[in-house]
């Protein structure tokens, strides 16, 4: 028996999706592959409410993050940092020689539109990076509102990490002015790790024409050239694409996009009500994530011991706090294909282990 993953990624993968990984291999330069690629484009565009192409990355989300800043920054990038992964994006830019500045916000506070407006008014920047849903803190930044601010600056690209949000909450790429919206599929998509996707705007492709070329594998212009042929630049993780097609069909044609988002809201509400009753929640109120809750360890429990008992006796796994929050908080992922009944079962089990009444 395997451990059921209530972690904020990777998440539990249904047997039906795992079976798709065993589909017979096809060649990536054939008509059969082009049909698969085109079908994925139709579904991904529906999910993201966009007309932009959605590129496929055989890499973790970090690769797509690198592509965003190496292709999208000509002048200087403003990196909005209020968690571990927004901090990583700044480090990626730095290590690739991309001109960038970071603006730090306390990790339990959201990125506010007023702050972004203040920084962009300097005229120093032509791109902004923001993590929509900080997996490390359970913080959901106000994506739509920040996008409204950035729209006022015609030459500024909006680059968004939606790694633990995409397929779990609404993201209207075109309406909200997002130039690159990226995610790994091992979180709210509930697919095996190893594949990332990213919508790419015409503005970003135009910017990529102007910047110094820093990469081949993560070069968006190279990828776009093959996208126009309904192909990928290099051999992709083809088994993952079969699983992605099956999951997108299930999300859009069977469950329905809005129903999926509603289910995620219900799971989040249930976990957060439980957290408030027995512990507390790390981020400021009003910005709690719809896919992962970061719970303050106000009872000073041993999180490793709790997880050990969950795994050894019940084959369930949650996550410790990330980085500086290790031991001070724990995280429960309520994303992907879990149901409210699954979440209730997990919390009842934790109550029993901790003798919570």
Secondary structure, DSSP 8 states (H G I E B T S, - for coil): ---EE-SSSS----HHHHHHTTS----TTSHHHHHHHHHHHHHHHHHHT--SEEEEESS-HHHHHHHHHHHH-SS-EEEEESSHHHHHHHHHHHHTT--EEEEE--TTS---HHHHHHHHTTS--SEEEEESEETTTTEE--HHHHHHHHTTSTT-EEEEE-TTTBTTB---TTTTT-SEEEEETTSTT---SS-EEEEE-HHHHHHHHHS----STT-HHHHHHHHTTT--SS---HHHHHHHHHHHHIIIIII-HHHHHHHHHHHHHHHHHHHHHHSEESS-TT-B-SSEEEEE-TT---HHHHHHHHHHHH-EE-EE--GGGBTTEEEEE--TT--HHHHHHHHHHHHHHHT--
